[in-house]
Amino acid sequence: MKEASEGLTGRCRVRITLQGSTGSGSVDRTMEGELFPKGGSVYLRYQEPPESEMGDTTTTVKAAQSELRIIRHGQTPFEQTFAPGLRHYGYLQTPQGRMELETFTESLEVLSAGAEAEPGLPLLTVRWTYRLAVMGEPAGDFRLVLKAERLIE
C-alpha cells in the first residue's frame, strides 16, 4: 500500500477545512497551517480557531494510510488515535479535569495527491467515522472530513 506522504516534499502553508456531523450537531471550520511529510506520514499543524473554544491550542494531525492521530498542546490538551475496526483510548484535559475518551473507528480513508496536486485541489483528504464515549458514556457518532489545500503565496 502506498504511503500517505508519497509524492510530497518539504513544508508548505495550507488552508485546512474540517467539516462533518458530530454527536451534538455539525462542525465547519477553516484554519491555516502547515503540511509536511515525515516517515511515511503526512503531518498538519495549526492553531485552533476562536470558534473551537480551546483557547491558545496548537493541533498536530498525523495521517498515515491506516491510522490517524490527533494531538493538541496548549490550553486544551487532547490526544486520540483512530484506526479502522479498532477501539482506542485518549483524553481531553479541561479546567474541570481530565476526561477519558474512547473511540471505535468504523472507517478511515487517507488520500494524498502529492506535490503535483492541481491548484485548488487538496494535497490531503482524510475521511473518518467513529463512535465516541466520554467517561464511559456514549457521546454520539461522528463523520468528519478534513482537507488541506496549498495556499498560494
C-alpha positions as CSV (number, residue, x, y, z in Angstrom):
1,M,0.0,0.0,0.0
2,K,1.3,3.5,-0.9
3,E,2.5,5.7,2.0
4,A,0.4,8.8,2.8
5,S,3.4,11.0,2.2
6,E,4.3,9.7,-1.3
7,G,5.0,12.5,-3.7
8,L,5.1,15.2,-1.0
9,T,8.3,17.1,-0.4
10,G,9.1,19.8,2.1
11,R,6.8,22.0,4.1
12,C,4.0,24.2,2.7
13,R,1.4,26.5,4.0
14,V,-2.2,25.2,3.7
15,R,-5.8,26.0,4.2
16,I,-7.4,23.3,6.3
17,T,-11.1,22.7,6.4
18,L,-12.9,20.4,8.8
19,Q,-16.5,19.5,8.1
20,G,-19.0,16.9,9.2
21,S,-21.5,15.8,11.7
22,T,-20.8,15.3,15.4
23,G,-22.7,13.8,18.3
24,S,-24.3,17.1,19.1
25,G,-24.6,18.9,15.7
26,S,-22.2,19.8,12.9
27,V,-18.7,21.3,12.5
28,D,-17.5,23.6,9.8
29,R,-14.1,25.2,10.4
30,T,-11.4,26.7,8.3
31,M,-7.8,27.2,9.6
32,E,-4.4,28.0,8.1
33,G,-1.5,25.8,9.0
34,E,1.5,23.9,7.8
35,L,1.7,20.5,6.0
36,F,4.8,18.4,5.9
37,P,5.8,14.7,5.2
38,K,7.7,12.7,7.7
39,G,8.5,9.0,7.9
40,G,5.7,7.8,5.5
41,S,3.0,10.0,7.2
42,V,1.7,13.5,6.5
43,Y,1.6,16.0,9.3
44,L,-0.6,19.1,9.6
45,R,0.0,21.7,12.3
46,Y,-2.3,24.6,13.1
47,Q,-3.7,26.9,15.8
48,E,-7.2,26.2,16.8
49,P,-9.6,28.9,15.7
50,P,-11.5,31.0,18.3
51,E,-14.8,29.2,17.5
52,S,-13.3,26.0,18.7
53,E,-13.3,27.5,22.2
54,M,-10.0,25.8,23.0
55,G,-8.0,29.0,23.8
56,D,-4.4,29.0,22.8
57,T,-4.1,25.5,21.5
58,T,-1.9,24.0,18.7
59,T,-3.2,20.9,16.9
60,T,-0.9,18.3,15.2
61,V,-2.5,15.8,12.9
62,K,-0.5,12.7,11.8
63,A,-2.2,10.9,8.9
64,A,-0.9,7.6,7.7
65,Q,-2.7,5.0,5.4
66,S,-4.1,3.0,8.3
67,E,-4.1,5.4,11.2
68,L,-4.9,9.0,12.2
69,R,-3.6,10.6,15.3
70,I,-4.6,14.0,16.7
71,I,-2.6,15.7,19.4
72,R,-3.4,19.1,20.9
73,H,-1.0,21.1,23.1
74,G,-1.7,24.3,25.0
75,Q,-4.8,25.4,27.0
76,T,-6.8,22.3,26.0
77,P,-4.5,19.2,25.7
78,F,-6.0,16.3,23.8
79,E,-4.9,13.0,22.3
80,Q,-6.8,10.5,20.3
81,T,-5.9,7.8,17.7
82,F,-8.2,6.4,15.0
83,A,-7.7,3.1,13.1
84,P,-10.4,1.2,11.2
85,G,-12.1,-1.5,13.2
86,L,-10.2,-0.7,16.4
87,R,-11.0,0.8,19.7
88,H,-8.6,3.4,21.1
89,Y,-8.5,5.4,24.4
90,G,-7.4,9.0,24.6
91,Y,-8.1,12.0,26.8
92,L,-9.2,15.7,26.8
93,Q,-7.8,17.9,29.6
94,T,-10.3,20.6,30.7
95,P,-10.2,23.2,33.5
96,Q,-12.6,20.8,35.4
97,G,-10.2,17.8,35.0
98,R,-9.1,15.1,32.6
99,M,-11.8,13.3,30.6
100,E,-11.2,9.8,29.3
101,L,-12.2,9.3,25.7
102,E,-12.9,6.0,23.9
103,T,-13.4,5.8,20.2
104,F,-14.3,2.9,17.9
105,T,-13.3,3.8,14.4
106,E,-15.7,2.5,11.8
107,S,-13.9,3.8,8.7
108,L,-10.8,5.8,7.8
109,E,-9.7,7.0,4.3
110,V,-6.5,8.9,3.8
111,L,-5.9,10.3,0.3
112,S,-2.7,12.2,-0.6
113,A,-2.5,14.0,-4.0
114,G,1.3,14.5,-3.7
115,A,3.2,17.6,-4.8
116,E,1.6,17.5,-8.3
117,A,-1.9,18.4,-7.0
118,E,-3.7,20.7,-9.3
119,P,-4.3,24.2,-7.9
120,G,-7.4,24.3,-5.8
121,L,-7.4,20.5,-5.2
122,P,-6.5,19.2,-1.8
123,L,-3.0,17.9,-1.1
124,L,-4.6,15.8,1.7
125,T,-8.1,14.5,2.3
126,V,-9.0,12.4,5.4
127,R,-12.5,11.0,5.9
128,W,-13.3,9.1,9.1
129,T,-16.3,7.9,11.0
130,Y,-16.3,6.8,14.6
131,R,-18.3,6.2,17.8
132,L,-17.3,8.3,20.8
133,A,-17.7,7.6,24.5
134,V,-16.7,10.1,27.2
135,M,-16.0,8.8,30.7
136,G,-17.7,5.6,29.6
137,E,-20.9,7.2,28.4
138,P,-21.9,7.2,24.7
139,A,-21.4,10.7,23.2
140,G,-22.5,10.0,19.6
141,D,-21.5,9.1,16.1
142,F,-19.1,11.3,14.2
143,R,-18.5,11.6,10.4
144,L,-15.7,14.0,9.6
145,V,-13.8,15.2,6.5
146,L,-10.5,17.1,6.8
147,K,-8.9,18.7,3.7
148,A,-5.6,20.6,3.2
149,E,-5.1,22.8,0.2
150,R,-1.9,24.6,-0.7
151,L,-2.0,28.3,-0.1
152,I,-0.8,30.4,-3.0
153,E,1.6,33.0,-1.6
